[in-house]
Amino acid sequence: MLEDRRIIGLCMTKIQDRVRGALADEINLAAVEAGFKLVCFNSMEDFFNGDVYSKGAKSIYDRMDYDVLDGVIICAEHFCDASIVEGIVSRARERKVPVVILNGNV
């Protein structure tokens, strides 16, 4: 929680894709209706190639401040590198932040 705001972190990739963007919009509408703010953590790639660009791109998920997040939603099917999802879940659990995983498991 940040001041009086309850915040959910949404982790996904390629939000610029029409379908994924629509999913983020729907999650945001539901969050706002429930009294939350939504913060999106997004990469422009899905980490399929595992190249040097992927290493830099996935650092966004290492920068999440779990001290201000009241929950995390992970669109797991968007990540071709399961270690990214596992890292997000692990760090959230360490800080007792609830996690919801869409279309996947850890």
Backbone torsions as a table, in degrees:
resi	resn	phi	psi	omega
1	MET	NA	138.6	178.2
2	LEU	-119.1	111.7	-173.4
3	GLU	55.8	-119.6	-179.7
4	ASP	-100.4	9.5	-174.7
5	ARG	-99.4	134.2	172.5
6	ARG	-95.2	131.8	-170.8
7	ILE	-126.7	134.6	174.5
8	ILE	-112.4	134.6	174.2
9	GLY	-96.3	129.2	177.7
10	LEU	-108.3	120.3	-179.4
11	CYS	-107.6	120.8	179.8
12	MET	-153.6	-178.9	174.1
13	THR	-131.3	157.6	174.9
14	LYS	52.5	48.6	178.9
15	ILE	-61.5	-18.1	178.4
16	GLN	-69.8	-17.4	175.2
17	ASP	-66.4	137.1	-175.2
18	ARG	-56.3	-45.4	-178.1
19	VAL	-68.5	-44.3	-180.0
20	ARG	-68.4	-35.9	175.8
21	GLY	-63.6	-40.0	177.7
22	ALA	-65.3	-37.9	176.9
23	LEU	-62.3	-45.1	178.2
24	ALA	-61.0	-39.9	177.5
25	ASP	-61.0	-44.6	-179.4
26	GLU	-66.2	-40.5	177.2
27	ILE	-63.7	-40.7	178.4
28	ASN	-62.8	-44.0	178.9
29	LEU	-59.4	-44.6	179.3
30	ALA	-65.5	-40.0	179.7
31	ALA	-64.1	-46.5	179.8
32	VAL	-62.0	-42.0	179.0
33	GLU	-61.3	-31.6	179.8
34	ALA	-89.6	3.7	177.0
35	GLY	89.3	19.5	179.7
36	PHE	-109.2	158.5	167.5
37	LYS	-102.8	148.5	-179.8
38	LEU	-113.8	132.4	174.1
39	VAL	-117.0	125.2	-178.5
40	CYS	-97.1	130.8	172.4
41	PHE	-111.0	112.3	-169.4
42	ASN	-135.8	146.6	170.9
43	SER	-119.6	150.5	179.6
44	MET	-78.8	-2.7	178.0
45	GLU	-132.4	165.0	-176.6
46	ASP	-103.9	5.1	175.0
47	PHE	71.8	27.4	178.4
48	PHE	-68.7	-40.4	-174.6
49	ASN	-79.9	-28.1	180.0
50	GLY	62.6	32.3	-177.6
51	ASP	-93.5	-172.5	-177.7
52	VAL	-61.8	-32.0	178.4
53	TYR	-68.0	-35.2	177.7
54	SER	-63.2	-40.1	-179.7
55	LYS	-58.0	-45.7	178.4
56	GLY	-68.2	-41.0	-177.0
57	ALA	-65.9	-37.2	-177.1
58	LYS	-76.1	-8.1	178.9
59	SER	-65.3	-19.6	177.3
60	ILE	-58.0	-35.1	-177.9
61	TYR	-77.3	-17.0	174.4
62	ASP	-80.9	-13.7	-175.8
63	ARG	-94.6	2.2	-178.0
64	MET	-65.7	133.4	179.3
65	ASP	-97.5	94.8	-176.3
66	TYR	-68.5	-14.7	178.9
67	ASP	-70.7	-19.3	178.5
68	VAL	-108.3	-5.4	-179.2
69	LEU	-92.3	135.3	176.7
70	ASP	-96.7	-8.8	178.1
71	GLY	-175.4	160.8	179.0
72	VAL	-132.5	135.0	172.6
73	ILE	-114.1	128.4	-179.8
74	ILE	-118.5	123.2	173.6
75	CYS	-85.3	81.3	-168.8
76	ALA	-61.0	-34.8	-177.5
77	GLU	-66.1	-15.5	179.8
78	HIS	-77.1	-18.5	-174.3
79	PHE	-99.9	116.9	176.3
80	CYS	-78.8	-13.6	178.2
81	ASP	-109.8	101.6	-176.5
82	ALA	-62.8	-23.0	-178.8
83	SER	-64.7	-26.2	177.5
84	ILE	-67.4	-47.1	178.4
85	VAL	-62.2	-44.9	180.0
86	GLU	-60.4	-38.6	178.6
87	GLY	-66.2	-42.1	178.2
88	ILE	-61.9	-47.0	-179.1
89	VAL	-62.1	-44.6	-178.8
90	SER	-61.0	-47.2	-179.6
91	ARG	-66.3	-37.2	177.9
92	ALA	-65.2	-44.6	-179.9
93	ARG	-62.7	-39.1	178.1
94	GLU	-57.6	-32.8	-177.7
95	ARG	-101.7	10.0	177.2
96	LYS	61.2	36.1	177.8
97	VAL	-97.3	122.7	179.9
98	PRO	-62.1	145.2	-179.2
99	VAL	-126.7	135.5	172.0
100	VAL	-116.8	127.2	179.5
101	ILE	-109.4	122.9	177.8
102	LEU	-94.6	129.7	175.2
103	ASN	54.9	52.8	177.6
104	GLY	174.2	-175.8	176.5
105	ASN	-154.8	167.6	178.3
106	VAL	-130.4	NA	NA
